[in-house]
Structures are given as C-alpha cells and as structure tokens.
Amino acid sequence: MKKLTFSLILLSHTLFAADSLIDALLDGNLTHKINASYNEGKEEDETAFSSTKTQKILFHYQTAPVAGLKLEVATQSFASEMHQSSTDNTIYYTEALYHGKAEELGYKLSANYYADTYRQNIAQSGISTTNAFGVKAQVNYENFGSFIAYSKVGEGSHSASGDLEGKDHLLPTSSALSSNNYTPNTSAYAVDLNYSPRKDVTLGSRYVIANEMQTNLSYTGVYSNFQLNEIVKGLNLGISYDKTGIAKQNDQFGINIKSKF
C-alpha cells in the first residue's frame, strides 16, 4: 500500500511538472524575422562584381519562467557577396537562467553556449566553427548588485564576435566598453559591482582579465545607464569608460543612446 501511495504521489508530481513545462513552452516569446537588402553598383566604371547582398534570418525564442528557470534559444544567419567573394555565417545561441531569492537577497545563475559557423567561398575553404561557453553568478541586495563570470572560447579560425539581435553581449565577460568578443583559445574572467540609486539609474564598475594565447589583457571600466522615459519612452543613455592594461595600453570613452519605438 505504501509503495502504491508513493507511486501515485510521484506520478502526480511528474504530471504537474510536465504541465508546468508545457505551459512555459506555450507561453514563451518567439521572434522570427527575415530581412534581405541588396546594393548593386550603378556607376559606369564599376564592374559586374561590385554588387553586394546581405541577408539576415533571425529566430529567437524564450520560455516563460518555470520555478525560477527560463531557457532561451536563438539562431541568426548572415550572407554577403562582393567583388567575386562571398562569406556566410550562422550563429547558434542557447542560455539557461535561474532566478531565486533568499529573504532580502536575490540571485541569478546562468550558463550559455555560443557557436558561430563561418565560411569564405573565395578561399574555397570548408565551414569553420568557433565555440564558446560562459557562466555567471549574480547577487542583488537592495540597491546594490554584483556578479562574477567566466567564459572560454574554443579553437577556431575567427573570433567569437557575432552580432545577435536583441543581445548586447553574447559572452558574460564582456568589458564595460572595449571588448565584447575574444579570439579562439581565450579564457576571460569578470567581476562587476553596481549601484542603482533609483530604478531608472545604474552606476557600475567592471574589471575583466582575458588570457589569450599570445597576449594578456585587462579591462578596468566604469559605466552608467539612465532611463529617460520622461523625454521619450524607452530612451536609454549609457556613458562608459574603459582602460586597457597589462600587455596593451589604451583608453576608451563612449556614449551610447538607445531608444525603443
């Protein structure tokens, strides 16, 4: 009798979990776009090979949260052709995010995998794939936040530097301004501290160190984000400063303005 009762309880929990998973999948958010643009040379002195073509296909899906866990998958492809040469690449991205809370302390744990297939026809080369993965642990207490992150780019012929619509950074170890991509065989570590005096204002500082095959780089940066909904709804103003050190010395300052319509 005890075994039967235990089996029924286990079955009910399994069915409930399955129903929750199905609901999360059905309530997820899906974005699908196909855009194509063509630029053909019209000048008389241009050759027939001066035409260019760029095509972008985007598939982006996020599940609804299930017990604090959310999954995200995306793929985007690009193709271009110019002067008898053509290149094409496709990005594959997946991320698992868990959001929890312990009394006044909130935390997020995430892991993501990134792959970029690349082919350049002029070199008659086969498809080359660059793989990368990252993990991130984030905590928030009242108006203060912090995270630590790690990423690793595997072997490949080009950097993990793809552009995925809707994602500012594909690796959690991006610096405040200077770097959001790394060459193959690079390990990177990031530590971030931030403070939000108001819901629409964030001030932060980030330190990143990247161990490349031939060069070690560090990025020490400060950044700020301001939501200016009073001016235009969805308007965001970001101001960042980065200092690059160790084997390379460089300073960068940038202002970024974004608006959602």
C-alpha positions in Angstrom: 0.0 0.0 0.0 2.9 2.4 0.9 4.5 1.7 -2.5 1.2 2.4 -4.3 0.8 5.7 -2.4 4.4 6.7 -3.1 3.9 5.8 -6.8 0.7 7.9 -7.0 2.4 10.9 -5.4 5.4 10.6 -7.7 3.1 10.3 -10.7 1.1 13.4 -9.7 4.3 15.4 -9.2 5.6 14.3 -12.6 2.4 15.2 -14.3 2.3 18.6 -12.6 5.9 19.2 -13.7 5.1 18.2 -17.3 2.1 20.5 -17.3 4.2 23.4 -16.0 6.8 22.8 -18.7 4.2 22.7 -21.4 2.7 25.9 -20.1 6.1 27.6 -20.1 6.8 26.5 -23.7 3.4 27.6 -24.9 3.6 31.0 -23.0 7.1 31.7 -24.3 8.1 34.6 -26.5 9.0 34.0 -30.2 10.7 36.4 -32.6 11.1 35.4 -36.2 12.4 37.8 -38.9 13.7 37.5 -42.4 15.3 40.6 -43.9 17.2 41.0 -47.1 18.9 44.0 -48.6 20.6 44.4 -52.0 23.1 47.1 -53.1 24.1 46.9 -56.7 26.7 49.2 -58.3 25.1 51.6 -60.8 28.2 53.6 -61.8 29.6 53.0 -65.2 33.1 52.4 -64.0 32.1 49.7 -61.6 32.4 46.1 -62.7 29.6 43.5 -62.6 31.2 42.1 -59.5 30.6 45.3 -57.5 27.1 44.2 -56.4 26.7 43.3 -52.7 24.0 41.3 -51.0 23.3 40.9 -47.3 20.6 38.6 -45.9 19.6 38.2 -42.2 17.4 35.5 -40.8 16.5 35.6 -37.1 14.9 33.0 -34.8 14.7 33.9 -31.1 12.6 32.0 -28.5 12.4 32.4 -24.7 10.3 30.2 -22.5 8.2 31.5 -19.7 9.8 31.0 -16.2 9.2 27.7 -14.5 10.1 27.7 -10.8 12.6 30.4 -11.5 14.2 28.7 -14.5 14.0 30.2 -18.0 15.5 28.8 -21.3 16.4 30.8 -24.3 17.5 29.7 -27.8 18.3 31.8 -30.9 19.9 31.5 -34.3 20.7 34.2 -36.8 22.4 33.9 -40.3 24.2 36.4 -42.4 25.3 36.2 -46.0 27.3 38.8 -48.1 28.8 38.9 -51.6 31.2 41.4 -53.1 33.9 41.5 -55.8 33.8 37.8 -56.6 34.0 36.9 -52.9 31.3 35.8 -50.6 31.0 34.9 -46.9 28.3 33.5 -44.8 28.0 32.6 -41.1 25.3 31.4 -38.7 25.1 32.0 -35.0 23.6 29.5 -32.6 23.0 30.6 -29.0 21.3 29.0 -26.0 21.1 30.1 -22.4 19.7 28.7 -19.2 18.9 31.3 -16.4 17.7 30.6 -12.9 16.4 33.4 -10.7 15.9 32.8 -7.0 15.6 34.8 -3.7 16.6 34.2 -0.1 15.0 36.7 2.1 16.3 40.2 1.0 19.0 38.7 -1.2 18.2 38.0 -4.9 20.4 35.9 -7.1 20.7 34.7 -10.7 22.7 31.8 -12.1 23.2 31.5 -15.8 25.1 29.3 -18.3 25.2 29.9 -22.1 26.6 28.2 -25.2 27.6 30.0 -28.4 28.6 28.7 -31.8 29.4 30.6 -35.0 29.8 28.7 -38.3 31.8 30.7 -40.9 32.7 30.1 -44.5 34.5 32.3 -47.0 33.9 31.0 -50.5 36.8 32.9 -52.2 39.3 30.8 -50.2 37.4 27.7 -51.2 37.5 26.7 -47.5 35.1 24.5 -45.6 32.9 25.6 -42.8 34.8 26.7 -39.7 33.1 26.7 -36.3 34.0 28.7 -33.3 32.5 27.5 -30.0 32.3 29.4 -26.7 30.5 29.0 -23.3 30.1 31.1 -20.3 28.8 31.0 -16.7 27.7 33.9 -14.5 26.6 34.2 -10.9 24.8 37.4 -9.9 23.5 38.7 -6.5 21.4 41.7 -5.6 20.8 43.3 -2.2 18.5 46.3 -2.0 20.1 48.8 -4.5 23.4 47.0 -4.8 24.4 44.3 -7.3 27.4 42.3 -8.2 28.4 39.4 -10.4 31.3 37.2 -11.3 31.6 35.5 -14.7 33.8 33.2 -16.7 34.0 32.4 -20.4 36.0 30.2 -22.6 36.4 30.4 -26.4 37.5 27.1 -28.0 39.5 26.5 -31.1 38.5 28.2 -34.4 39.7 30.4 -37.3 37.9 33.6 -36.2 36.9 35.4 -33.0 33.7 34.9 -31.1 32.4 38.2 -32.2 29.0 37.6 -33.8 26.1 40.0 -33.6 22.8 38.6 -32.4 19.8 40.9 -32.5 18.3 41.5 -29.1 21.5 40.5 -27.2 24.1 43.2 -26.4 26.7 40.7 -25.4 27.0 37.0 -26.2 29.6 36.4 -23.6 29.1 37.3 -19.9 32.7 38.5 -19.6 32.3 41.5 -21.9 34.1 44.6 -20.6 32.3 47.9 -19.9 33.2 49.2 -23.4 36.3 48.0 -25.1 35.7 44.3 -25.7 32.6 42.1 -26.3 34.5 39.4 -28.2 37.6 37.3 -27.8 39.9 35.3 -30.1 40.0 31.5 -30.1 41.6 29.8 -27.1 40.9 32.7 -24.8 39.7 32.4 -21.2 38.2 35.5 -19.6 37.1 36.4 -16.1 34.9 39.4 -15.0 33.9 41.0 -11.7 31.2 43.7 -11.6 29.9 46.0 -8.9 26.9 48.2 -9.5 24.6 50.5 -7.6 21.1 51.8 -8.5 20.2 54.9 -6.5 16.9 55.0 -8.5 15.1 52.4 -10.5 16.0 54.2 -13.8 19.7 54.9 -12.9 22.6 52.4 -12.7 26.2 53.2 -11.9 28.8 50.4 -12.0 32.4 49.4 -12.3 33.8 46.2 -14.0 37.2 44.5 -14.1 37.9 41.9 -16.8 41.1 39.9 -17.4 41.5 37.9 -20.6 44.2 35.3 -21.1 44.8 35.0 -24.9 47.4 32.7 -26.5 50.0 35.5 -27.1 48.6 38.4 -25.1 47.1 39.0 -21.6 44.7 41.9 -21.4 42.8 43.6 -18.6 39.9 46.0 -18.8 39.1 48.3 -15.9 35.9 50.3 -16.6 33.1 52.4 -15.2 29.7 52.7 -16.7 26.3 54.3 -16.2 22.8 53.9 -17.6 19.9 56.3 -17.4 16.4 55.6 -18.5 15.0 58.8 -19.8 11.3 57.9 -20.2 10.4 61.5 -19.3 11.9 62.6 -22.6 11.0 59.6 -24.8 9.5 56.3 -23.7 12.2 53.6 -23.9 15.1 56.1 -24.3 18.3 54.9 -22.6 21.5 56.9 -22.2 24.7 55.0 -21.4 28.1 56.5 -20.6 31.2 54.2 -20.3 34.9 54.5 -19.9 37.4 51.6 -20.2 41.2 51.4 -19.6 43.1 48.5 -21.2 46.2 47.3 -19.4 48.8 44.6 -19.0 50.2 43.9 -22.5 48.3 46.7 -24.2 47.7 50.2 -23.0 44.6 52.1 -24.3 41.8 54.3 -23.0 38.3 54.4 -24.5 35.3 56.6 -23.7 31.9 56.2 -25.2 28.3 57.5 -25.1 25.5 55.1 -26.2 21.9 56.2 -26.9 19.2 53.6 -27.4 15.5 54.0 -28.0 12.7 51.6 -28.3 9.8 52.5 -30.6 
